[in-house]
Amino acid sequence: MLSRSPSPSWTRLRRAVAARGFTPASWIPAASEGRAEEATIQPASRVEDGPLSGWAVGQAEAWPGPVAFLDGTQRYEVMAYSGASPLVVAEVAAAVMERRDRQLHVARVARRRLIIARPAVLAELGDAVESHIAVPLPEDVPVHPVHDFQMARREVDRARGRLELEVGLAYRTVSSDWLIVDGSLTESPQWAADPRMIGVSKSHATLPFADQELELYLRLPSGHRSPVFAPAGREVAPVYSWALRLWPWEGKDLLHGLIRVEAAPAPETLDQADRLSRWLLAERAPVSTPDPRWDRLLYGIRAVEQYLRASSTN
Amino acid sequence: MLSPTPVGRVVATELKPSTPHQFHFWTARESAVGIGAIVRVDAPGRTVLGIVTDGFAYSDLMTPMHDVIGADGDPALAGQAPTERAEIRLYLAAVLRQIPEEPLQPVPLGEVRLAGDADVVAALRMDAFTTGATPTGVPLGVYATAGLEAPIYLDADFLLGPEAAHLNITGVSGLATKTSAVEFLLSTIFQKFPRHKGSVAAVCFNVKGPDLCYLDQPAELGEEDLRLYDRLGLKPEPFQDVHYYAPYKPDGVNLNTLRTHEALAANTVPLVWGLREVLDYAEVLLNKDDVDAKADAFIGFLAERVVGRTYSDPTLERPTEVRSFADLEQFFRQIFNFMESRASGSEIWKNHHLATIRKVRNRLGNISVRAKGLVTDDGQASDLPWGKFADRSLHVVDVAALDPTAQDLVFARLVSKLREHLERRDLGVDHVVVFVDELNKYAPTDGPDTYVRRMLLDLSERGRYLGLVLFSAQQFRSQVLRRVVGNAGTALFGRMDMDELATPGYGILSPATKAKLAALPKGELMVRHPHFTQPLFVRFPRPPVLSGRLGVERFPPAPDLPFAPAVARQLRALDPSITTARVENLIEGRREDDVRRAIHTTRRTRPDHVLAFFTAQLGTRVEREVAPTRGVPALKRMDDPYEGR
């Protein structure tokens, strides 16, 4: 079932903003479609015994039965300035695509439009905000265009996360099939506890080991997985996690083909980590080219991204 | 009525924009849309009807290498990926019609639906001639796609004139599509040609095999064919008023056709011409080197002053009446005798050079030999019923077994006669369809500029004003004189050879349309008609007449008979009670030429009392008188005067 909201493009809003005397801008920051992450090491606790250099999980196996993929997108830009204060507009979207008989179909989708600025600026806009959700920025610091923009960006990240949760939970009400989430399950305790959800992280900004252990962790051979560990700092929504190498990294990059899998922190996860890994190995095909992240990006996740971008009106 | 669900959506990009004449649309992977499908685009204030001319499919794969990587280099694994790649079905459609027609604008973005019955009528502008007080639609077949079946009509005004006329059909041999299409179309014309447009008849030349030999015999049609006839409002019946004409074999009594089974004899009559008929079209017999003013003048002299009358001249031994080739030969002989008897060396006879006279004599003499059976020596012709053509009558002239020159002669004379009568409005009908197969033989692109070729060109360019319409067929359209096929207002295309499709004449067709043409099944063809802005694929049922192959099996040709039984068979065609024994008695001892003359006259006259008339034509029997053998008297014995010397 699809849920769509009519979403006119930003052209009309841009005109309305200009008519109110704002200073037009057209700054679309680099990587405006991705979430901001800081690189850090958060030592994890080992849950499963075994060498950190990992072990082979066996031949790839096709996922039995239907499986769904959840992902979200975001896009934002500075549309105008009121004095030095930026007016940021954003669109966040999330969708679940279900795979049945090798075909992907949209099962759930939601889209939101945000307009983010200091409260005084939002007041100036009045009814020009139209179908956008107005998100006020804190006013406890003096206006600084770059700082304000960074705050707006965090708001966009949060809005996208909320929307993904909303869509994921809505899908769970109608289906108990496996659901693969792009990113971490720790966004929600419900997700983290769901025995038929897994998170697949492409980003390794947060690493679970350091020094010698990290070196072993990052040198997993192709088709191997690491022992299961419990990432640190996930007290609200604890998960089990392990690394899996989808493609050989030798001659390319340490992170090439390396994903981190998250699943519910339950004994069953330990039992089925190998099997889940084999299923994920099968997801290497079709290759998600020409996306530069193709070595870690599952085709189903990419299809959701493609769908959300193609159906965006901006 | 609009189809309930859209099957596609128009897309336009900078690289592939919509224009007033074409647009792109995508569909689901499984859809009923295919090459040749008619679709409808609805946008506020505008409806666009188009026909699919090309199709594309591609996935999100950027390079084949990525597929190789994804399958670890193993093709067997490539098909086992858990997810199938996203794939698009993109179609290119040519605009058939925009409503409103003005202002003409690019096709708008909008939902695409399969056309319904009414849409097909509008798209092909058939509403202009299938409705109103005087409709002129003639059914050709059905447009069929995705379970929809819409009848397709041709406009009689553009098929048989006067707006446009002529039809040409191209297709590879052996599939019987060309012949079947023409037979079916003639049947629809005879059934549906509007009465308010006048009367119509057809003359078909059977130039090979038994193709057109059984047009009066019913076909065994299957359920699907009968359903199509019903859908088109046609009766699946053979032609009712059919006349067959065939020359004799050289023996002068057995017909030179495959249609010699006695059950078919009633409407199969001999085609026999005399000197007059040949002389009027002598130009056909002359090759390019022969055609000069001198030969022309002498032939004119023969036609005006000699043939059909008694010619007297002091240079000739006696007055000569020239009615047959034999008489003409006598006439020439007298001229040569005179020239040889002259003391001086002059070679001119009444301003005609002896060489010219000899040339004309050779050519005319040649035809009487090469077309023996068509050309009779008795001076009497058995011909088509000039002036008495009946409405919806079909006349088939079987020239399949004739010498090519004789075929040309038959063709030239019959078409010329049709033209003359239509000009004078005394043929008996207002329109005549002439069907000629193997057009590339009669009007080739390359080759000599023959009388027949010039006549076909004239027919294609001016025939429509007279009601003389050319339906022609050939395997390779590119090998036919362009002006002849170009003048055909309606063109049909059956399965085509790829080599032929690669010729420049098919440049306007999309690769997909060409591919479809190259694999077109029997019973389907592509049609171009003045009202249709794009070619259209149409299905038609099998014709309602017996095919040549089945006809030969069901009515095997009778073997050639000896003289007397052959004469009896001919008389039985007029009166089935006549026995061979009776005829044998009648003609015993008669000269064969006399019998031939009598049988020709009888067939021509078709008297009530056949045998009595035939007997009368034979004349009084001249009993053979056997002179007593008197022997050679012996030489008188006398002494040898040299004896003892």
Interface residues (C-beta under 8 A of the other chain):
Chain A: A62 W63 V67 R99 R102 Q103 L104 A282 E283 R284 A285 P286 V287 T289 P290 W294 Y299 G300 A303 Q306
Chain B: D60 L61 M62 T63 H66 D67 I69 G70 A71 L77 A78 Q80 A81 P82 T83 E84 R85 A86
